[in-house]
Amino acid sequence: MESLYRDGEVFLNNLSFFHEIQNDELRKDLDEGLLKLNRLKNGVLSLKNERSEIFEEIGVLKNSTIKEFYKNIKNINLFCMFSADIENKKELYLNRYIDEKVWKGFGDTVVIITDQDE
C-alpha cells in the first residue's frame, strides 16, 4: 500500500493465483476470468459424436446460463478494487458506504483515491 500511495506502483497476481485460493471466502469470485456469459431459453444441448461426426441431443435447456472462461489464465494479471461515491470526503466512514463484508479481513490499510484523474 505504501508503494501504491507514494509511487503509484501496484502488484498484480495472475488469475491462476486467485483460482487456487477459491476456498478463501473473502477473495472468492467464481466468475474471475469470465470471458462471456450467455443466457439461453428453450435450447437443445447437443454433443458431437466423435465417430459419426453427428451431433446428438443430450438434453433440453429451458432456462440456462453458459459461462465461457479464458483458457490461458496464467497470462492474465488482476488488480482488485472497488469504488464508492462519497459525497462528503472530509467525513469518511467506510462502513457507511461499503458493506463490511467487502473490506473486513483484508488488512489494516486502505488507499483512497479522491481525484481519479490526478
Residue, then its C-alpha position, 0 to 999 in steps of 0.5 A: m500500500e505504501s508503494l501504491y500511495r507514494d509511487g503509484e506502483v501496484f502488484l498484480n497476481n495472475l488469475s491462476f493465483f486467485h483460482e487456487i485460493q477459491n476456498d478463501e471466502l473473502r477473495k472468492d469470485l467464481d466468475e474471475g476470468l469470465l470471458k462471456l456469459n450467455r443466457l439461453k431459453n428453450g435450447v437443445l444441448s447437443l454433443k458431437n459424436e466423435r465417430s459419426e461426426i453427428f451431433e446428438e441431443i443430450g438434453v433440453l435447456k429451458n432456462s440456462t446460463i453458459k459461462e465461457f472462461y479464458k483458457n490461458i489464465k496464467n497470462i492474465n494479471l488482476f488488480c482488485m478494487f472497488s469504488a464508492d461515491i462519497e459525497n462528503k470526503k472530509e467525513l469518511y466512514l467506510n462502513r457507511y458506504i461499503d458493506e463490511k463484508v467487502w473490506k473486513g479481513f483484508g488488512d489494516t490499510v486502505v488507499i483512497i483515491t479522491d481525484q481519479d484523474e490526478 
